Amino acid sequence: MKKSNLRRDNIIQLLLTLVIAVLLAFIFSHIYYRVDLTSEKRYSLSASTRQILNELASPVFVQIYLDGEMPVGFKKLRRSVKDMLDEFRIQSGKKVIYEFIDPFDFDSQEEKKEMMETLYKKGLQPTNIHDRDEEGGVSQKMIFPGMIMNYDGMEMTVNILENNPAQSAAQNLNNSIEGLEYKMIQAVQNLSADTIYNIAFLEGHGELDEFSVGDITYELAKYYNVDRGVIGGKLNILDKYATLIIAKPELRFSEADKFVIDQYIMNGGRVLWLLDAVQVRSDSLQSAGSTAGLYRPLNLVDQLFKYGVRVNPKIVQDQQCSIIPINIALAGQQPRFSPVPWIYFPLLTPFNNHPVTKNLNLIKSEFINTLDTVSAVPGGVKKKYLLFTSKFSRVISPPVRISLEEIKNPPALKEFNVSHLPVAVLLEGSFESVFKNRPTDRYIGEMKYQVIEKSVSTKMIVVADGDIIRNEVRRTATRDIPLPLGEDRYTKQIYGNKDFILNAVNYLIDDINLMNIRSKELKLRLLNKERIKKEQFKWKLINVVFPVIFIIIFGVLVVLFRKRKYTRVGV
């Protein structure tokens, strides 16, 4: 009876244990709880990301073309992408579905070529990588580090690789991992958003034409409705636009147009100003070898000063600059061009601790000015400089003659004695109207309109160069073709102009602090390659042999302990 009762109790206990284990497994499979123990919280999603994922109405299908044989750094990037998508999947209630694809996993070269062309047409940017093996050999391979997201039949391409020539490959990969959450959730947000914001390029004051901003217009159109138009002094004409872009105006603004822009800002409108206070005709420089830099009043000084910034009518020369081709052939000989630095085309340094400019490449500019902020601005407007010159800069005042002959006789290095001149600034806060305490009846007409003298909280970005947003245009007999913004047509290097403008517009429109995700910083923890080569045998020995020896010793000790214990019991 005792043995029967004991057997029954054991069976009951076993069944209860199994039931409890299955029940706990079922409960915990439906509970999402993780602890991120990393110092930089690399596995934690931001509140904005969680909100967007929680509100997804339909599944998001993601195809990532980062698979197959690749160097260790890109395998780490692939693993980070997978980790991020897993977090997205769990947070969204399994509405994010993904797959990794090797775009070169085909038998025939024709199929591989067709796939490459398809991905390129869809906007995925390929990159060539050089992989060095242990014997010192180098192999080259093309990869497409990006993904295509699909939501309710809409498709968006996301390139995830940051490729800044000024940084090492390891740093670029680390920056790519830092930017994963923002790039991916921005695409999800744009695909799933119920509202598409409107933005507008201003016309009527000699601004850049549609071809000169064609490339950035194409990029912005992926996320927003983009219009162009003239204000014409019509009040409230800008009300439907989330952001107004004023790109390199050349004619004076009327007081009526200034009033319309001012009231647009007072109502919470955002503006991206790209202004030149000095007029320089580049076509004269190309044709005649010289041109003049003249002060160009736009009638915006009082308005910008009221908002807290002043664009100085000074031309910057900088030792950190891009190049231009110069004909070095003697008279009567065939033209022979050589690239030379041109100090009037500074390469601007982005401020790396702000979401708009973090991890950007240098910014290409032409005949830039400087700007200052005004300290005594009512409303507590916050100011943050975004772009700077190098530490070897100087300024000259108009009127000034600019000649290609300066290349032969450049200023002495000691004359470049000013550092980090600000060229772009972000202003955030509540702005005071420039038309406060001024008669405005002639601008209002017969409309019933109450002039707003203090804005709601809003923001604007002022850039002291209009060419930052301008792309080169290739003109043919039949049409004008915009070239990529930020591309140097001589060296084919891509600068960060396009990313800067996109980030600036996104930041101005962003009301859910999505851009702040770009401030996320991951520490780059690199192994010492020299020590790896010298000590690799020791560490292989410790990692492979030591665990086996430890288990053997532990097993022997357990056997000896049990033998000693039960030998004593028998005695």
C-alpha positions in Angstrom: 0.0 0.0 0.0 2.8 2.4 0.8 4.6 1.7 -2.5 1.3 2.2 -4.4 0.5 5.5 -2.6 4.1 6.7 -3.3 3.8 5.9 -7.0 0.5 7.7 -7.2 1.8 10.8 -5.4 4.8 10.9 -7.8 2.6 10.6 -10.9 0.3 13.4 -9.6 3.3 15.6 -8.8 4.8 15.0 -12.2 1.5 15.8 -14.0 1.1 19.0 -11.9 4.7 20.0 -12.7 4.0 19.5 -16.4 0.7 21.4 -16.3 2.4 24.3 -14.4 5.3 24.4 -16.9 3.0 24.4 -19.9 0.8 27.1 -18.3 3.8 29.3 -17.5 5.2 28.8 -21.0 1.9 29.9 -22.5 1.6 33.0 -20.3 5.2 34.1 -20.8 4.9 33.6 -24.6 2.3 36.4 -24.6 4.2 38.8 -22.3 6.6 41.2 -23.9 9.3 42.2 -21.4 13.0 42.8 -22.0 15.8 44.4 -20.1 18.4 46.5 -22.0 21.6 46.3 -20.0 23.7 48.2 -22.5 25.0 51.6 -21.4 23.8 53.4 -24.6 20.4 51.5 -24.6 21.1 50.2 -28.1 18.3 47.7 -28.0 15.6 50.1 -26.7 13.1 51.7 -29.0 12.2 55.3 -28.6 8.7 56.4 -27.5 8.0 57.8 -31.0 8.9 54.5 -32.6 6.7 52.5 -30.2 3.8 54.8 -30.9 4.0 54.4 -34.7 4.4 50.6 -34.5 1.5 50.3 -32.1 -0.8 52.2 -34.5 0.0 50.1 -37.6 -3.3 49.1 -39.2 -1.8 46.6 -41.7 1.3 44.5 -42.0 4.6 45.9 -43.2 6.6 43.6 -45.5 10.3 44.2 -45.5 12.9 42.7 -48.0 16.5 43.2 -46.9 19.1 42.7 -49.6 22.0 42.1 -47.2 22.7 38.4 -47.3 25.2 36.0 -48.6 29.0 36.1 -48.3 30.3 39.5 -47.0 33.0 40.9 -44.7 32.6 40.7 -40.9 31.6 44.4 -40.7 28.6 43.9 -43.0 27.6 40.7 -41.1 27.5 42.8 -38.0 25.3 45.3 -39.8 23.1 42.5 -41.0 22.7 41.2 -37.4 21.9 44.7 -36.2 19.2 45.0 -38.9 17.7 41.7 -37.8 17.7 42.7 -34.2 16.0 46.0 -35.0 13.4 44.2 -37.1 12.8 41.7 -34.4 12.1 44.6 -32.0 9.8 46.2 -34.5 8.0 42.9 -35.0 7.4 42.3 -31.3 6.4 46.0 -30.6 3.9 46.0 -33.5 2.2 42.8 -32.5 3.9 40.7 -35.3 2.8 43.2 -38.0 6.3 43.6 -39.3 7.3 40.7 -41.5 10.7 40.5 -43.1 13.1 38.3 -45.1 16.7 38.5 -46.0 17.6 38.1 -49.7 20.9 37.5 -51.4 20.6 39.5 -54.7 23.3 37.5 -56.3 22.0 34.0 -55.5 21.3 33.1 -59.2 22.8 30.6 -61.5 23.2 32.7 -64.6 24.9 36.1 -65.0 21.8 37.4 -66.9 19.6 36.9 -63.9 22.2 38.6 -61.6 22.4 41.6 -63.9 18.7 41.9 -64.2 18.3 41.8 -60.4 21.0 44.5 -60.0 19.3 46.8 -62.6 16.0 46.3 -60.8 17.3 47.2 -57.4 19.2 50.2 -58.8 16.0 51.5 -60.5 14.1 51.2 -57.3 16.7 53.4 -55.6 19.0 51.0 -53.7 22.5 52.3 -53.9 25.2 49.6 -54.5 28.6 49.8 -52.9 31.8 48.0 -53.8 33.6 46.3 -50.9 37.1 44.9 -50.7 37.5 41.9 -48.5 41.0 40.8 -47.4 41.6 37.2 -46.5 44.1 35.8 -44.0 46.7 35.2 -46.8 46.6 38.8 -47.8 44.5 38.4 -50.9 41.9 41.0 -51.8 38.6 40.3 -53.4 36.0 42.8 -54.7 32.3 42.4 -54.4 29.2 44.6 -55.0 26.5 44.6 -52.3 23.2 46.5 -51.9 23.0 47.5 -48.3 19.4 48.4 -48.1 15.8 47.3 -47.9 12.4 47.8 -49.6 9.3 48.2 -47.4 5.8 47.5 -48.7 2.6 48.6 -46.9 -0.8 48.4 -48.5 0.7 48.2 -52.0 2.9 51.2 -51.4 6.7 50.8 -51.6 9.6 52.7 -50.2 13.4 52.1 -50.5 15.7 52.5 -47.5 19.4 52.7 -47.9 21.1 51.9 -44.6 24.8 52.4 -45.3 26.4 55.7 -44.3 29.4 56.2 -46.6 31.4 59.2 -45.4 34.8 59.3 -47.2 36.2 61.3 -44.3 35.7 58.4 -41.9 37.0 54.9 -41.6 35.0 51.9 -42.8 34.5 50.8 -39.1 33.1 54.3 -38.2 30.8 54.3 -41.2 29.4 50.9 -40.3 28.9 52.1 -36.7 27.1 55.2 -37.9 25.0 53.0 -40.1 23.9 51.0 -37.1 23.3 54.2 -35.1 20.9 55.4 -37.8 19.0 52.2 -38.4 16.0 52.9 -36.1 15.4 56.4 -37.6 15.7 55.4 -41.2 13.5 52.3 -40.7 10.8 54.0 -38.6 10.7 57.1 -40.9 9.9 54.8 -43.8 7.2 53.0 -41.8 5.8 56.4 -40.7 5.6 57.7 -44.3 4.0 54.6 -45.6 1.4 54.3 -42.9 0.6 58.0 -42.3 -3.0 59.1 -42.9 -1.8 62.6 -43.7 0.8 63.7 -46.2 2.3 67.1 -45.5 2.5 69.9 -48.1 5.7 71.9 -48.6 6.3 74.7 -51.0 9.2 76.4 -52.8 8.7 80.1 -53.0 8.8 81.9 -56.4 8.6 85.5 -57.5 11.9 86.9 -56.1 14.4 85.3 -58.5 14.6 82.0 -56.6 16.3 78.9 -58.0 14.1 77.4 -60.8 12.6 73.9 -60.7 15.6 72.4 -62.6 18.2 73.8 -60.2 16.4 72.2 -57.3 15.1 69.2 -59.3 17.1 66.6 -57.4 16.0 67.6 -53.9 12.4 68.1 -55.2 12.4 64.5 -56.4 13.7 63.3 -53.0 11.2 65.4 -51.0 8.3 64.2 -53.2 8.9 60.7 -51.8 7.6 62.0 -48.4 5.6 65.1 -49.1 3.4 67.0 -51.6 5.7 69.6 -53.2 4.4 72.8 -54.8 5.9 75.9 -56.2 4.3 79.3 -56.3 4.2 83.1 -55.9 2.8 84.7 -52.8 1.6 87.9 -54.6 0.8 89.5 -51.2 -2.2 87.2 -50.7 -2.7 86.6 -47.0 -3.3 83.0 -45.8 -2.0 81.6 -49.1 0.6 79.6 -47.2 -1.7 78.2 -44.5 -1.9 74.6 -46.0 1.9 74.2 -46.1 3.9 72.7 -43.3 7.2 74.2 -44.5 8.2 77.0 -46.8 11.5 76.8 -48.7 13.1 80.1 -49.8 16.0 79.1 -52.1 18.4 81.8 -53.1 16.2 84.8 -53.9 17.8 87.5 -56.0 15.1 90.2 -56.0 13.9 92.4 -53.1 10.9 91.2 -51.1 7.9 93.6 -51.0 6.5 94.5 -47.7 3.3 92.7 -48.6 5.1 89.4 -49.2 7.1 89.9 -46.0 3.8 90.4 -44.2 2.4 87.1 -45.6 5.5 85.2 -44.6 5.5 86.8 -41.2 1.9 85.9 -40.4 2.5 82.4 -41.7 5.3 82.1 -39.1 3.1 83.6 -36.4 0.5 80.9 -37.1 3.2 78.2 -36.6 4.6 77.9 -40.1 8.2 76.7 -40.5 10.6 78.2 -43.0 13.9 77.1 -44.5 15.8 80.2 -45.5 18.7 79.8 -48.0 20.0 83.3 -48.7 23.0 85.1 -50.3 23.6 88.6 -49.1 26.4 89.1 -51.7 25.7 88.6 -55.4 28.4 86.8 -57.4 27.8 85.9 -61.1 29.5 82.5 -61.6 28.8 82.6 -65.4 31.0 85.7 -65.7 33.8 83.9 -63.8 33.6 81.0 -66.2 33.5 83.1 -69.4 35.7 86.1 -68.5 37.9 84.7 -65.8 36.7 87.3 -63.3 33.5 88.6 -61.7 32.4 91.0 -59.0 31.0 90.4 -55.5 28.3 93.1 -54.8 26.1 93.6 -51.8 22.5 92.4 -52.7 19.8 93.8 -50.4 16.8 91.6 -50.2 14.8 93.8 -47.8 14.8 90.9 -45.2 17.3 92.3 -42.8 14.7 93.8 -40.4 12.6 90.6 -40.5 15.4 88.2 -39.8 16.8 90.4 -37.1 13.5 90.4 -35.4 13.5 86.6 -35.4 17.0 86.5 -34.0 19.5 86.2 -36.8 21.5 88.4 -39.1 23.1 87.3 -42.5 26.4 89.3 -42.8 27.2 90.6 -46.3 30.7 89.1 -46.2 32.3 86.5 -48.5 34.1 83.6 -46.9 37.4 82.2 -48.1 38.4 78.9 -46.6 41.5 76.6 -46.9 39.1 73.6 -46.6 37.5 73.8 -50.0 36.4 71.9 -53.1 38.3 72.1 -56.4 37.6 73.5 -59.9 39.3 72.7 -63.2 41.7 75.3 -64.5 43.2 75.5 -68.0 46.9 75.4 -67.5 47.9 75.2 -71.2 49.9 78.0 -72.7 48.2 80.3 -75.2 47.8 78.6 -78.6 48.0 75.1 -77.1 45.3 72.5 -76.7 43.3 73.2 -73.5 44.7 71.2 -70.6 42.7 71.3 -67.4 44.0 70.6 -63.9 42.0 70.5 -60.7 43.0 73.2 -58.1 41.5 74.2 -54.8 39.1 77.2 -55.0 38.9 79.0 -51.6 35.6 80.5 -52.5 33.9 77.1 -52.4 34.3 76.1 -48.7 33.5 72.6 -47.5 31.4 73.1 -44.4 31.6 71.1 -41.3 28.3 69.8 -39.8 27.7 70.1 -36.0 27.7 66.5 -35.0 25.6 66.7 -31.9 22.3 67.7 -33.5 19.7 65.4 -35.3 19.8 67.5 -38.4 23.6 67.3 -39.0 24.7 64.2 -37.1 27.0 61.8 -39.1 26.8 64.0 -42.2 29.5 64.3 -44.8 31.1 67.7 -45.5 28.7 70.2 -47.2 29.7 71.7 -50.5 29.0 75.5 -50.7 29.8 78.4 -53.1 30.5 82.1 -52.3 29.0 81.8 -48.8 28.3 84.5 -46.2 28.4 84.3 -42.4 25.6 84.9 -39.9 25.2 86.0 -36.3 22.5 85.5 -33.8 20.9 88.4 -31.9 21.1 88.0 -28.2 18.2 90.3 -27.1 15.3 88.5 -28.8 12.0 88.5 -26.9 10.3 85.1 -26.3 13.4 83.1 -25.4 14.2 81.8 -28.9 16.7 79.0 -28.7 19.5 79.1 -31.2 21.7 76.2 -32.4 24.4 76.6 -35.0 24.4 73.7 -37.5 27.2 74.4 -40.1 30.6 75.9 -39.7 33.7 76.8 -41.8 37.0 75.2 -41.0 39.5 76.7 -38.5 41.5 78.3 -41.4 39.0 80.9 -42.8 38.9 84.6 -43.6 36.2 87.1 -44.7 36.3 89.8 -47.3 33.8 92.6 -47.7 32.0 93.7 -51.0 32.4 95.3 -53.4 35.2 92.9 -54.3 36.7 91.6 -57.6 37.0 87.8 -57.8 39.4 86.4 -60.4 40.8 83.1 -61.3 44.2 84.7 -61.2 44.0 84.4 -57.4 44.8 80.7 -57.8 48.3 81.7 -58.9 48.7 84.2 -56.1 46.6 83.0 -53.2 46.4 84.9 -49.9 49.1 84.0 -47.3 48.2 81.2 -44.9 48.6 83.5 -42.0 45.7 85.6 -43.3 43.3 82.7 -42.7 43.1 83.6 -39.1 39.5 83.1 -38.1 38.0 79.7 -37.1 34.6 78.0 -37.3 32.5 80.8 -38.7 28.8 79.9 -38.4 26.9 79.5 -41.8 23.6 77.8 -40.7 21.5 78.2 -37.6 18.3 76.7 -36.2 15.9 79.0 -34.3 13.2 77.5 -32.1 10.6 79.2 -29.9 8.0 81.9 -30.0 8.9 84.7 -32.4 7.7 88.3 -32.3 6.2 89.7 -35.5 8.3 92.2 -37.4 5.0 94.1 -38.1 4.2 94.6 -34.4 3.1 98.2 -33.8 3.2 98.9 -37.5 0.3 99.9 -39.8 -0.9 96.8 -41.7 -4.2 97.8 -43.2 -2.9 98.1 -46.7 -1.7 94.5 -46.6 -5.0 93.2 -45.2 -7.3 95.1 -47.5 -11.0 94.4 -46.8 -10.4 91.1 -45.1 -11.4 90.6 -41.5 -8.1 89.6 -40.1 -6.5 90.1 -36.7 -2.8 90.6 -37.0 -0.8 88.1 -34.8 2.1 89.8 -33.0 3.4 86.7 -31.2 3.8 83.3 -32.7 3.0 80.0 -31.3 6.0 77.7 -30.7 7.6 77.1 -34.1 11.0 76.8 -35.7 13.1 77.9 -38.7 16.5 77.3 -40.2 18.6 80.1 -41.8 21.5 79.2 -44.1 23.9 81.9 -45.4 24.3 80.3 -48.7 21.7 79.7 -51.4 23.8 77.2 -53.4 23.7 74.5 -50.8 20.3 73.4 -52.2 21.3 73.9 -55.9 22.2 71.0 -58.1 24.1 71.2 -61.4 22.0 70.9 -64.6 23.1 69.1 -67.7 21.5 70.9 -70.6 20.8 69.0 -73.9 19.1 70.0 -77.1 15.8 68.6 -75.9 15.7 68.9 -72.2 17.5 70.0 -68.9 18.5 67.1 -66.6 19.2 67.8 -62.9 22.3 66.1 -61.6 22.5 64.7 -58.1 22.6 67.3 -55.4 26.0 67.4 -53.6 27.9 65.6 -56.4 31.1 67.2 -57.4 31.0 66.8 -61.2 34.8 66.8 -61.5 35.7 64.3 -58.8 32.3 62.5 -58.6 32.5 62.7 -54.8 29.1 63.0 -53.1 28.9 65.6 -50.3 26.2 65.8 -47.7 24.0 68.5 -49.2 21.1 66.3 -50.0 21.0 64.7 -46.6 21.3 68.1 -44.9 18.3 69.5 -46.7 16.2 66.4 -46.2 17.1 66.4 -42.5 16.4 70.1 -42.2 12.9 69.8 -43.8 12.1 66.6 -41.8 13.1 68.3 -38.5 11.0 71.4 -39.3 8.0 69.3 -40.0 8.5 66.7 -37.3 6.0 67.1 -34.5 6.5 63.7 -32.7 10.3 64.1 -32.1 11.1 61.4 -34.6 14.3 63.2 -35.7 15.7 63.0 -32.1 16.2 59.3 -32.8 19.2 60.4 -34.9 20.9 61.6 -31.7 21.3 58.0 -30.6 25.0 57.2 -30.2 26.6 53.8 -30.1 30.1 53.5 -28.8 32.5 52.0 -31.2 34.4 49.2 -29.4 37.1 47.9 -31.7 39.5 45.1 -31.0 43.2 45.7 -31.3 44.1 44.0 -34.6 47.8 43.8 -33.7 47.1 42.0 -30.4 44.7 39.7 -32.2 47.5 38.6 -34.6 50.1 38.2 -31.8 47.8 36.5 -29.2 45.3 34.6 -31.3 46.7 31.2 -30.5 46.5 31.9 -26.7 42.9 33.0 -26.9 41.9 30.2 -29.1 43.5 27.8 -26.6 41.6 29.5 -23.7 38.3 29.5 -25.5 38.5 26.0 -26.9 40.7 23.9 -24.6 40.1 25.4 -21.2 36.3 24.8 -21.1 36.9 21.1 -22.0 39.5 20.7 -19.3 37.2 22.5 -16.8 34.4 20.1 -17.5 36.7 17.0 -17.2 38.0 18.2 -13.9 34.5 19.0 -12.6 33.3 15.6 -13.7 36.2 13.8 -11.9 35.6 15.8 -8.7 31.9 14.9 -8.8 32.7 11.2 -9.3 35.2 11.3 -6.4 32.8 13.1 -4.2 29.9 10.7 -4.8 32.2 7.7 -4.4 33.5 9.0 -1.1 30.0 9.9 0.1 28.3 6.6 -0.7 31.4 4.5 0.5 30.9 6.1 3.9 27.2 5.3 3.9 27.9 1.7 3.1 30.3 1.5 6.1 
